[in-house]
Amino acid sequence: MSRRLRLRLLVAALVALAVWVTFFDSHSLLRRASYAGELDRLTEENARLADENDDLQARLDRGLDDATVETVAREQYGMRRPGETVYRVEADVTPADR
């Protein structure tokens, strides 16, 4: 085998190895870039959720005021005060309203 042929085979093998590592390997550069993007996205989402958890915990720590309890009782449970008459109004959507 001539020296030139061995050099060409070595270069071809190195190119094939570089292509394999860049595109096809389980730790390829493309997958690593994808993982880095996903890590950034998940880190941002984690920070957003942590802030939301802090806000919700602060609301829990404050407790419920009377207005909130009354709103929930009326809207979710259909409760009313003694002697009060509740009228339910359903909106009728006509084609002209759309």
C-alpha angles and dihedrals in degrees: 000000000000124000092243092054092049090050091051091048091049092050091047091049091049091048091048090049091049091049091048094050093044099048116009111031120101087243095041122156091247092054091046090053089048091049091049091053091048090048091054091048093048092046091054091046090049091052091048092050092047089054090048090050090051091051092049092047090051090052090050091048091052091054128211122308122212094256092056092048091050093048093051092045092051100040103036103029102029092233123159139188119262111277093014122126117214121205119195114210120198117198114233110214113208125190090253090060094056 
